[in-house]
Amino acid sequence: MPTHPENPNNLGITASSRTPTDPPHPTDPPHPARPARPQTVLLTGASGVLGTALLPYLRQRHHHVIALTHRRPLSSGAEILAGDVTRPRLGLDIASYRHLCARTDAVVHAAGMVAFGSGRASMHEVNVEGAGRVARFAADAGVPMIHVSTAYVARYREILAAGGNRAERAGNSPADYVASKTAGEEAVAAAGGKVTVVRPSIIIGDSVTGEIAEPQGLHIFAQQVLRNRLPFVPSDPASYVDFVPQDVVARAIVSLLDDGAHPAEHWLSGGAHALTCDRLVQVIVEEAAEAGIAVRPLRVLAPDVVERLVRPAFFDVVPEWAQTRLDRLLDMSSVLFNEKPLPSSLADLPDIGGAAGVRANEDAWRASVRRLITDRLGARASA
């Protein structure tokens, strides 16, 4: 468990010590549904994929954002505060911690270690200890917190079982990530306070433009398909591939924030409306053909078939790097491809329900594939 900062009574933090919310940024655009009272929001992970998507929506709602940053710079759109979620008092001295508690109206914790190859220790430090420290800050300040977890906590045992020793060989295990996010939720709950947990599935680019700050696992998979680097897809053609556009997640979080961030759990995923593996690959092939890129037909092989037939037949004659690549592909498939739909409550959120449909999911995926082709491959560079 994380080491919590000093008791708020020792810090002199009381409800009466809190100061009025800062005024909205003068360059914020008008919004027809402006909240009753703008809030000062402490945002962690502001320079990450979700954080960069959140900032414009928070500003549209006239919230003042304090971005807690550690290593990665932030271009604009928020007040910058240097700190570290893995250290006591978020890396602040006592006076600064008190002042931040007094100013803050709500917390959105979007920071997290998502790189599967980071190692268990790093993931625990950020995703478990860091989440607990941020939750303790929110409890100290007496304000609601929205904690960003992952929808894959619902499949933790399956993912762990699917990895086995292969995950250790690959050195890039999604099981470690899901374990850290599961433990992170427990650390947040243990801190007390008023917490809303949101659990997005794989985050992809903007539903219209496909824009994203950094490619995620599903983007990397699509890149490999576009470059003809995958010999097959380790999945059942009818399995589900669950993702959610970054703008949909951002809108959902801001909607929950404006509604008071009542303690609850929200699953932000496609659920039964997620694309099948077969359709996901078809969209990549279709968009590649439109751009003049030739993609070889891909066979779909169940992971158990690969383990029983492909590995024994070929692993004695292929180099070690090829074995590691296959291990990583198989391990990633335990997250990307799901036999059953993930839980989803996306349709229950006001003004978000329209994003919870097969057509909306396919359109969003097409936008991400087009962006990949334009930005990362060049329209014909990999033909």
Contacts in CASP RR format, 6 or more apart in sequence:
PFRMAT RR
TARGET T0000
AUTHOR 0000-0000-0000
METHOD contacts of the structure
MODEL  1
MPTHPENPNNLGITASSRTPTDPPHPTDPPHPARPARPQTVLLTGASGVL
GTALLPYLRQRHHHVIALTHRRPLSSGAEILAGDVTRPRLGLDIASYRHL
CARTDAVVHAAGMVAFGSGRASMHEVNVEGAGRVARFAADAGVPMIHVST
AYVARYREILAAGGNRAERAGNSPADYVASKTAGEEAVAAAGGKVTVVRP
SIIIGDSVTGEIAEPQGLHIFAQQVLRNRLPFVPSDPASYVDFVPQDVVA
RAIVSLLDDGAHPAEHWLSGGAHALTCDRLVQVIVEEAAEAGIAVRPLRV
LAPDVVERLVRPAFFDVVPEWAQTRLDRLLDMSSVLFNEKPLPSSLADLP
DIGGAAGVRANEDAWRASVRRLITDRLGARASA
1 187 0 8 1.000
1 190 0 8 1.000
2 128 0 8 1.000
2 129 0 8 1.000
2 130 0 8 1.000
2 131 0 8 1.000
2 132 0 8 1.000
2 133 0 8 1.000
2 136 0 8 1.000
2 187 0 8 1.000
3 88 0 8 1.000
3 129 0 8 1.000
4 88 0 8 1.000
4 132 0 8 1.000
4 133 0 8 1.000
4 136 0 8 1.000
4 191 0 8 1.000
5 11 0 8 1.000
5 88 0 8 1.000
5 89 0 8 1.000
5 90 0 8 1.000
5 97 0 8 1.000
5 133 0 8 1.000
5 136 0 8 1.000
5 137 0 8 1.000
5 140 0 8 1.000
6 89 0 8 1.000
6 94 0 8 1.000
8 101 0 8 1.000
8 139 0 8 1.000
8 140 0 8 1.000
11 94 0 8 1.000
11 97 0 8 1.000
11 98 0 8 1.000
11 101 0 8 1.000
11 140 0 8 1.000
12 98 0 8 1.000
13 98 0 8 1.000
13 101 0 8 1.000
13 102 0 8 1.000
13 140 0 8 1.000
13 141 0 8 1.000
15 142 0 8 1.000
17 98 0 8 1.000
17 102 0 8 1.000
18 101 0 8 1.000
18 102 0 8 1.000
18 103 0 8 1.000
18 141 0 8 1.000
19 102 0 8 1.000
19 103 0 8 1.000
21 37 0 8 1.000
21 38 0 8 1.000
21 39 0 8 1.000
21 40 0 8 1.000
21 64 0 8 1.000
21 105 0 8 1.000
22 40 0 8 1.000
22 64 0 8 1.000
22 79 0 8 1.000
22 103 0 8 1.000
23 38 0 8 1.000
23 64 0 8 1.000
24 38 0 8 1.000
24 62 0 8 1.000
24 63 0 8 1.000
24 64 0 8 1.000
25 59 0 8 1.000
25 62 0 8 1.000
25 64 0 8 1.000
25 77 0 8 1.000
28 59 0 8 1.000
28 60 0 8 1.000
28 62 0 8 1.000
29 59 0 8 1.000
29 60 0 8 1.000
31 60 0 8 1.000
31 61 0 8 1.000
31 62 0 8 1.000
34 61 0 8 1.000
34 62 0 8 1.000
35 61 0 8 1.000
35 62 0 8 1.000
35 63 0 8 1.000
35 258 0 8 1.000
38 61 0 8 1.000
38 62 0 8 1.000
38 63 0 8 1.000
38 64 0 8 1.000
39 63 0 8 1.000
39 64 0 8 1.000
39 105 0 8 1.000
39 106 0 8 1.000
39 257 0 8 1.000
40 63 0 8 1.000
40 64 0 8 1.000
40 65 0 8 1.000
40 66 0 8 1.000
40 103 0 8 1.000
40 104 0 8 1.000
40 105 0 8 1.000
40 106 0 8 1.000
41 58 0 8 1.000
41 63 0 8 1.000
41 64 0 8 1.000
41 65 0 8 1.000
41 66 0 8 1.000
41 104 0 8 1.000
41 105 0 8 1.000
41 106 0 8 1.000
41 107 0 8 1.000
41 108 0 8 1.000
41 257 0 8 1.000
42 66 0 8 1.000
42 68 0 8 1.000
42 100 0 8 1.000
42 104 0 8 1.000
42 106 0 8 1.000
42 107 0 8 1.000
42 108 0 8 1.000
42 137 0 8 1.000
43 51 0 8 1.000
43 54 0 8 1.000
43 55 0 8 1.000
43 58 0 8 1.000
43 65 0 8 1.000
43 66 0 8 1.000
43 67 0 8 1.000
43 68 0 8 1.000
43 78 0 8 1.000
43 107 0 8 1.000
43 108 0 8 1.000
43 110 0 8 1.000
44 68 0 8 1.000
44 85 0 8 1.000
44 107 0 8 1.000
44 108 0 8 1.000
44 109 0 8 1.000
44 110 0 8 1.000
44 111 0 8 1.000
44 134 0 8 1.000
45 51 0 8 1.000
45 67 0 8 1.000
45 68 0 8 1.000
45 69 0 8 1.000
45 110 0 8 1.000
45 111 0 8 1.000
45 112 0 8 1.000
46 52 0 8 1.000
46 54 0 8 1.000
46 55 0 8 1.000
46 65 0 8 1.000
46 67 0 8 1.000
46 68 0 8 1.000
46 69 0 8 1.000
46 74 0 8 1.000
46 78 0 8 1.000
46 110 0 8 1.000
47 67 0 8 1.000
47 69 0 8 1.000
47 72 0 8 1.000
47 73 0 8 1.000
47 74 0 8 1.000
47 213 0 8 1.000
48 72 0 8 1.000
48 110 0 8 1.000
48 213 0 8 1.000
48 214 0 8 1.000
49 203 0 8 1.000
49 212 0 8 1.000
49 213 0 8 1.000
49 214 0 8 1.000
49 216 0 8 1.000
49 246 0 8 1.000
50 110 0 8 1.000
50 148 0 8 1.000
50 200 0 8 1.000
50 203 0 8 1.000
50 246 0 8 1.000
50 249 0 8 1.000
50 250 0 8 1.000
51 110 0 8 1.000
51 250 0 8 1.000
52 213 0 8 1.000
53 206 0 8 1.000
53 213 0 8 1.000
53 246 0 8 1.000
53 247 0 8 1.000
53 249 0 8 1.000
53 250 0 8 1.000
54 108 0 8 1.000
54 110 0 8 1.000
54 250 0 8 1.000
54 253 0 8 1.000
54 254 0 8 1.000
55 65 0 8 1.000
55 67 0 8 1.000
55 77 0 8 1.000
55 78 0 8 1.000
57 247 0 8 1.000
57 250 0 8 1.000
57 251 0 8 1.000
57 253 0 8 1.000
57 254 0 8 1.000
58 65 0 8 1.000
58 254 0 8 1.000
58 257 0 8 1.000
59 65 0 8 1.000
59 77 0 8 1.000
61 254 0 8 1.000
61 257 0 8 1.000
61 258 0 8 1.000
63 257 0 8 1.000
64 79 0 8 1.000
65 77 0 8 1.000
65 78 0 8 1.000
65 79 0 8 1.000
66 78 0 8 1.000
66 79 0 8 1.000
66 81 0 8 1.000
66 100 0 8 1.000
66 103 0 8 1.000
66 104 0 8 1.000
67 74 0 8 1.000
67 77 0 8 1.000
67 78 0 8 1.000
67 79 0 8 1.000
67 80 0 8 1.000
67 81 0 8 1.000
68 81 0 8 1.000
68 82 0 8 1.000
68 83 0 8 1.000
68 85 0 8 1.000
68 90 0 8 1.000
68 111 0 8 1.000
69 80 0 8 1.000
69 81 0 8 1.000
69 82 0 8 1.000
69 83 0 8 1.000
70 82 0 8 1.000
70 83 0 8 1.000
70 84 0 8 1.000
70 85 0 8 1.000
74 80 0 8 1.000
81 100 0 8 1.000
83 90 0 8 1.000
83 91 0 8 1.000
83 92 0 8 1.000
84 90 0 8 1.000
84 91 0 8 1.000
85 109 0 8 1.000
85 111 0 8 1.000
85 126 0 8 1.000
85 130 0 8 1.000
85 131 0 8 1.000
85 133 0 8 1.000
85 134 0 8 1.000
86 125 0 8 1.000
86 126 0 8 1.000
86 129 0 8 1.000
86 130 0 8 1.000
86 133 0 8 1.000
87 133 0 8 1.000
88 133 0 8 1.000
89 97 0 8 1.000
89 137 0 8 1.000
90 97 0 8 1.000
90 100 0 8 1.000
90 133 0 8 1.000
90 134 0 8 1.000
90 137 0 8 1.000
92 100 0 8 1.000
97 137 0 8 1.000
97 140 0 8 1.000
100 137 0 8 1.000
100 141 0 8 1.000
101 137 0 8 1.000
101 140 0 8 1.000
101 141 0 8 1.000
101 142 0 8 1.000
102 141 0 8 1.000
104 138 0 8 1.000
104 141 0 8 1.000
104 143 0 8 1.000
105 143 0 8 1.000
106 143 0 8 1.000
106 144 0 8 1.000
106 145 0 8 1.000
106 146 0 8 1.000
106 257 0 8 1.000
106 260 0 8 1.000
106 261 0 8 1.000
107 134 0 8 1.000
107 137 0 8 1.000
107 138 0 8 1.000
107 141 0 8 1.000
107 143 0 8 1.000
107 144 0 8 1.000
107 145 0 8 1.000
107 146 0 8 1.000
108 145 0 8 1.000
108 146 0 8 1.000
108 148 0 8 1.000
108 253 0 8 1.000
108 257 0 8 1.000
109 131 0 8 1.000
109 134 0 8 1.000
109 135 0 8 1.000
109 145 0 8 1.000
109 146 0 8 1.000
109 147 0 8 1.000
109 148 0 8 1.000
109 188 0 8 1.000
110 148 0 8 1.000
111 126 0 8 1.000
111 130 0 8 1.000
111 134 0 8 1.000
112 126 0 8 1.000
112 127 0 8 1.000
112 148 0 8 1.000
113 122 0 8 1.000
113 123 0 8 1.000
113 125 0 8 1.000
113 126 0 8 1.000
113 127 0 8 1.000
113 177 0 8 1.000
113 180 0 8 1.000
114 177 0 8 1.000
114 216 0 8 1.000
116 172 0 8 1.000
116 173 0 8 1.000
116 174 0 8 1.000
116 176 0 8 1.000
116 177 0 8 1.000
116 332 0 8 1.000
117 171 0 8 1.000
117 172 0 8 1.000
117 173 0 8 1.000
117 176 0 8 1.000
119 176 0 8 1.000
120 176 0 8 1.000
120 179 0 8 1.000
120 180 0 8 1.000
123 176 0 8 1.000
123 177 0 8 1.000
123 179 0 8 1.000
123 180 0 8 1.000
124 180 0 8 1.000
124 183 0 8 1.000
126 180 0 8 1.000
127 177 0 8 1.000
127 180 0 8 1.000
127 181 0 8 1.000
127 183 0 8 1.000
127 184 0 8 1.000
128 180 0 8 1.000
128 183 0 8 1.000
128 184 0 8 1.000
128 187 0 8 1.000
129 187 0 8 1.000
130 187 0 8 1.000
131 147 0 8 1.000
131 184 0 8 1.000
131 185 0 8 1.000
131 187 0 8 1.000
131 188 0 8 1.000
132 184 0 8 1.000
132 187 0 8 1.000
132 188 0 8 1.000
132 190 0 8 1.000
132 191 0 8 1.000
134 145 0 8 1.000
134 147 0 8 1.000
134 188 0 8 1.000
135 145 0 8 1.000
135 147 0 8 1.000
135 187 0 8 1.000
135 188 0 8 1.000
135 190 0 8 1.000
135 191 0 8 1.000
135 192 0 8 1.000
135 193 0 8 1.000
135 195 0 8 1.000
136 191 0 8 1.000
138 144 0 8 1.000
138 145 0 8 1.000
138 191 0 8 1.000
138 193 0 8 1.000
138 194 0 8 1.000
138 195 0 8 1.000
139 191 0 8 1.000
139 192 0 8 1.000
139 193 0 8 1.000
142 193 0 8 1.000
142 194 0 8 1.000
143 194 0 8 1.000
144 194 0 8 1.000
144 195 0 8 1.000
144 196 0 8 1.000
144 260 0 8 1.000
144 261 0 8 1.000
144 262 0 8 1.000
144 263 0 8 1.000
145 188 0 8 1.000
145 193 0 8 1.000
145 194 0 8 1.000
145 195 0 8 1.000
145 196 0 8 1.000
145 261 0 8 1.000
146 195 0 8 1.000
146 196 0 8 1.000
146 197 0 8 1.000
146 198 0 8 1.000
146 253 0 8 1.000
146 256 0 8 1.000
146 257 0 8 1.000
146 261 0 8 1.000
147 185 0 8 1.000
147 188 0 8 1.000
147 195 0 8 1.000
147 196 0 8 1.000
147 197 0 8 1.000
147 198 0 8 1.000
148 198 0 8 1.000
148 200 0 8 1.000
148 253 0 8 1.000
149 181 0 8 1.000
149 184 0 8 1.000
149 185 0 8 1.000
149 197 0 8 1.000
149 198 0 8 1.000
149 199 0 8 1.000
150 177 0 8 1.000
150 178 0 8 1.000
150 181 0 8 1.000
150 199 0 8 1.000
150 200 0 8 1.000
150 201 0 8 1.000
151 199 0 8 1.000
151 200 0 8 1.000
151 201 0 8 1.000
151 242 0 8 1.000
151 267 0 8 1.000
151 268 0 8 1.000
151 269 0 8 1.000
151 342 0 8 1.000
151 343 0 8 1.000
152 159 0 8 1.000
152 174 0 8 1.000
152 178 0 8 1.000
152 181 0 8 1.000
152 201 0 8 1.000
152 335 0 8 1.000
152 342 0 8 1.000
153 178 0 8 1.000
153 181 0 8 1.000
153 182 0 8 1.000
153 185 0 8 1.000
153 199 0 8 1.000
154 199 0 8 1.000
154 267 0 8 1.000
154 342 0 8 1.000
154 343 0 8 1.000
155 178 0 8 1.000
155 335 0 8 1.000
155 338 0 8 1.000
155 342 0 8 1.000
156 175 0 8 1.000
156 178 0 8 1.000
156 179 0 8 1.000
156 182 0 8 1.000
158 334 0 8 1.000
159 174 0 8 1.000
159 175 0 8 1.000
159 178 0 8 1.000
159 334 0 8 1.000
159 335 0 8 1.000
160 175 0 8 1.000
160 178 0 8 1.000
160 179 0 8 1.000
162 175 0 8 1.000
162 303 0 8 1.000
162 331 0 8 1.000
162 333 0 8 1.000
162 334 0 8 1.000
163 173 0 8 1.000
163 175 0 8 1.000
163 330 0 8 1.000
163 331 0 8 1.000
163 334 0 8 1.000
164 175 0 8 1.000
166 327 0 8 1.000
166 330 0 8 1.000
166 331 0 8 1.000
167 173 0 8 1.000
167 174 0 8 1.000
167 175 0 8 1.000
167 176 0 8 1.000
167 331 0 8 1.000
169 323 0 8 1.000
169 324 0 8 1.000
169 327 0 8 1.000
170 324 0 8 1.000
170 327 0 8 1.000
170 328 0 8 1.000
170 330 0 8 1.000
170 331 0 8 1.000
171 328 0 8 1.000
172 328 0 8 1.000
172 331 0 8 1.000
172 332 0 8 1.000
173 331 0 8 1.000
174 331 0 8 1.000
174 332 0 8 1.000
174 334 0 8 1.000
174 335 0 8 1.000
175 331 0 8 1.000
175 334 0 8 1.000
178 335 0 8 1.000
185 197 0 8 1.000
188 195 0 8 1.000
188 197 0 8 1.000
189 195 0 8 1.000
194 261 0 8 1.000
194 262 0 8 1.000
194 263 0 8 1.000
195 263 0 8 1.000
196 256 0 8 1.000
196 261 0 8 1.000
196 262 0 8 1.000
196 263 0 8 1.000
196 264 0 8 1.000
196 265 0 8 1.000
196 266 0 8 1.000
197 264 0 8 1.000
197 265 0 8 1.000
197 266 0 8 1.000
198 249 0 8 1.000
198 252 0 8 1.000
198 253 0 8 1.000
198 256 0 8 1.000
198 265 0 8 1.000
198 266 0 8 1.000
198 268 0 8 1.000
199 265 0 8 1.000
199 266 0 8 1.000
199 267 0 8 1.000
199 268 0 8 1.000
199 269 0 8 1.000
199 343 0 8 1.000
200 244 0 8 1.000
200 249 0 8 1.000
200 268 0 8 1.000
200 269 0 8 1.000
201 242 0 8 1.000
201 243 0 8 1.000
201 244 0 8 1.000
201 268 0 8 1.000
201 269 0 8 1.000
201 270 0 8 1.000
201 271 0 8 1.000
201 274 0 8 1.000
201 342 0 8 1.000
202 216 0 8 1.000
202 217 0 8 1.000
202 218 0 8 1.000
202 242 0 8 1.000
202 243 0 8 1.000
202 244 0 8 1.000
202 335 0 8 1.000
202 336 0 8 1.000
203 212 0 8 1.000
203 216 0 8 1.000
203 243 0 8 1.000
203 244 0 8 1.000
203 245 0 8 1.000
203 246 0 8 1.000
203 249 0 8 1.000
204 210 0 8 1.000
204 212 0 8 1.000
204 216 0 8 1.000
204 218 0 8 1.000
204 219 0 8 1.000
204 243 0 8 1.000
204 244 0 8 1.000
204 245 0 8 1.000
204 246 0 8 1.000
204 364 0 8 1.000
204 365 0 8 1.000
204 368 0 8 1.000
205 211 0 8 1.000
205 212 0 8 1.000
205 245 0 8 1.000
205 246 0 8 1.000
205 247 0 8 1.000
205 364 0 8 1.000
205 367 0 8 1.000
205 368 0 8 1.000
205 371 0 8 1.000
206 212 0 8 1.000
206 245 0 8 1.000
206 246 0 8 1.000
206 247 0 8 1.000
206 367 0 8 1.000
207 245 0 8 1.000
207 247 0 8 1.000
207 248 0 8 1.000
207 355 0 8 1.000
207 360 0 8 1.000
207 363 0 8 1.000
207 364 0 8 1.000
207 367 0 8 1.000
208 247 0 8 1.000
208 367 0 8 1.000
209 367 0 8 1.000
209 371 0 8 1.000
210 245 0 8 1.000
210 364 0 8 1.000
210 367 0 8 1.000
210 368 0 8 1.000
210 370 0 8 1.000
210 371 0 8 1.000
211 371 0 8 1.000
212 219 0 8 1.000
212 246 0 8 1.000
212 368 0 8 1.000
212 371 0 8 1.000
215 223 0 8 1.000
215 372 0 8 1.000
215 376 0 8 1.000
217 332 0 8 1.000
217 336 0 8 1.000
218 241 0 8 1.000
218 243 0 8 1.000
218 336 0 8 1.000
218 368 0 8 1.000
219 368 0 8 1.000
219 372 0 8 1.000
221 332 0 8 1.000
221 336 0 8 1.000
222 284 0 8 1.000
222 368 0 8 1.000
222 369 0 8 1.000
222 372 0 8 1.000
223 372 0 8 1.000
223 376 0 8 1.000
223 377 0 8 1.000
224 230 0 8 1.000
225 281 0 8 1.000
225 284 0 8 1.000
225 285 0 8 1.000
225 295 0 8 1.000
225 298 0 8 1.000
226 284 0 8 1.000
226 288 0 8 1.000
226 293 0 8 1.000
226 295 0 8 1.000
226 372 0 8 1.000
226 373 0 8 1.000
226 377 0 8 1.000
226 382 0 8 1.000
227 377 0 8 1.000
227 382 0 8 1.000
228 294 0 8 1.000
228 295 0 8 1.000
228 296 0 8 1.000
228 382 0 8 1.000
230 298 0 8 1.000
230 329 0 8 1.000
231 299 0 8 1.000
232 298 0 8 1.000
232 299 0 8 1.000
232 300 0 8 1.000
232 301 0 8 1.000
232 306 0 8 1.000
233 277 0 8 1.000
233 281 0 8 1.000
233 298 0 8 1.000
233 299 0 8 1.000
233 300 0 8 1.000
233 301 0 8 1.000
233 333 0 8 1.000
234 301 0 8 1.000
234 302 0 8 1.000
234 303 0 8 1.000
234 306 0 8 1.000
234 329 0 8 1.000
234 330 0 8 1.000
234 333 0 8 1.000
234 337 0 8 1.000
235 277 0 8 1.000
235 300 0 8 1.000
235 302 0 8 1.000
235 303 0 8 1.000
235 333 0 8 1.000
235 336 0 8 1.000
235 337 0 8 1.000
236 277 0 8 1.000
236 300 0 8 1.000
236 302 0 8 1.000
236 337 0 8 1.000
236 339 0 8 1.000
237 276 0 8 1.000
237 277 0 8 1.000
237 278 0 8 1.000
237 300 0 8 1.000
238 276 0 8 1.000
238 277 0 8 1.000
238 278 0 8 1.000
239 276 0 8 1.000
239 277 0 8 1.000
239 337 0 8 1.000
239 338 0 8 1.000
239 339 0 8 1.000
240 271 0 8 1.000
240 274 0 8 1.000
240 275 0 8 1.000
240 276 0 8 1.000
240 277 0 8 1.000
240 337 0 8 1.000
240 338 0 8 1.000
240 339 0 8 1.000
240 340 0 8 1.000
240 341 0 8 1.000
240 342 0 8 1.000
241 274 0 8 1.000
241 275 0 8 1.000
241 276 0 8 1.000
241 277 0 8 1.000
241 280 0 8 1.000
241 336 0 8 1.000
241 337 0 8 1.000
241 338 0 8 1.000
242 269 0 8 1.000
242 270 0 8 1.000
242 271 0 8 1.000
242 274 0 8 1.000
242 338 0 8 1.000
242 341 0 8 1.000
242 342 0 8 1.000
243 270 0 8 1.000
243 274 0 8 1.000
243 361 0 8 1.000
243 364 0 8 1.000
243 365 0 8 1.000
244 268 0 8 1.000
244 269 0 8 1.000
244 270 0 8 1.000
244 346 0 8 1.000
244 355 0 8 1.000
245 355 0 8 1.000
245 364 0 8 1.000
245 368 0 8 1.000
248 268 0 8 1.000
248 346 0 8 1.000
248 352 0 8 1.000
248 355 0 8 1.000
248 364 0 8 1.000
249 268 0 8 1.000
251 351 0 8 1.000
251 352 0 8 1.000
252 266 0 8 1.000
252 268 0 8 1.000
252 346 0 8 1.000
252 349 0 8 1.000
252 352 0 8 1.000
255 349 0 8 1.000
255 350 0 8 1.000
255 351 0 8 1.000
255 352 0 8 1.000
256 262 0 8 1.000
256 266 0 8 1.000
256 349 0 8 1.000
259 350 0 8 1.000
265 345 0 8 1.000
266 345 0 8 1.000
266 346 0 8 1.000
266 349 0 8 1.000
267 342 0 8 1.000
267 343 0 8 1.000
267 344 0 8 1.000
267 345 0 8 1.000
267 346 0 8 1.000
268 344 0 8 1.000
268 345 0 8 1.000
268 346 0 8 1.000
269 342 0 8 1.000
269 343 0 8 1.000
269 344 0 8 1.000
269 346 0 8 1.000
270 341 0 8 1.000
270 342 0 8 1.000
270 344 0 8 1.000
270 346 0 8 1.000
270 356 0 8 1.000
270 357 0 8 1.000
270 361 0 8 1.000
271 341 0 8 1.000
271 342 0 8 1.000
271 343 0 8 1.000
271 344 0 8 1.000
271 346 0 8 1.000
272 341 0 8 1.000
272 344 0 8 1.000
273 344 0 8 1.000
273 356 0 8 1.000
273 357 0 8 1.000
273 358 0 8 1.000
273 360 0 8 1.000
273 361 0 8 1.000
274 338 0 8 1.000
274 341 0 8 1.000
274 342 0 8 1.000
274 361 0 8 1.000
275 283 0 8 1.000
275 358 0 8 1.000
275 361 0 8 1.000
275 362 0 8 1.000
275 365 0 8 1.000
277 300 0 8 1.000
277 337 0 8 1.000
278 300 0 8 1.000
279 362 0 8 1.000
280 365 0 8 1.000
281 298 0 8 1.000
281 300 0 8 1.000
283 362 0 8 1.000
283 365 0 8 1.000
283 366 0 8 1.000
283 369 0 8 1.000
284 295 0 8 1.000
284 369 0 8 1.000
285 295 0 8 1.000
287 366 0 8 1.000
287 369 0 8 1.000
287 370 0 8 1.000
287 373 0 8 1.000
288 294 0 8 1.000
288 295 0 8 1.000
288 369 0 8 1.000
288 373 0 8 1.000
289 295 0 8 1.000
291 370 0 8 1.000
291 373 0 8 1.000
291 379 0 8 1.000
291 380 0 8 1.000
292 379 0 8 1.000
292 380 0 8 1.000
292 383 0 8 1.000
293 373 0 8 1.000
293 377 0 8 1.000
293 379 0 8 1.000
293 380 0 8 1.000
293 382 0 8 1.000
293 383 0 8 1.000
294 383 0 8 1.000
301 310 0 8 1.000
303 330 0 8 1.000
303 333 0 8 1.000
303 334 0 8 1.000
306 326 0 8 1.000
306 330 0 8 1.000
307 330 0 8 1.000
310 326 0 8 1.000
311 326 0 8 1.000
315 323 0 8 1.000
344 356 0 8 1.000
346 352 0 8 1.000
346 353 0 8 1.000
346 355 0 8 1.000
346 356 0 8 1.000
347 353 0 8 1.000
347 354 0 8 1.000
347 356 0 8 1.000
354 360 0 8 1.000
355 364 0 8 1.000
373 379 0 8 1.000
END
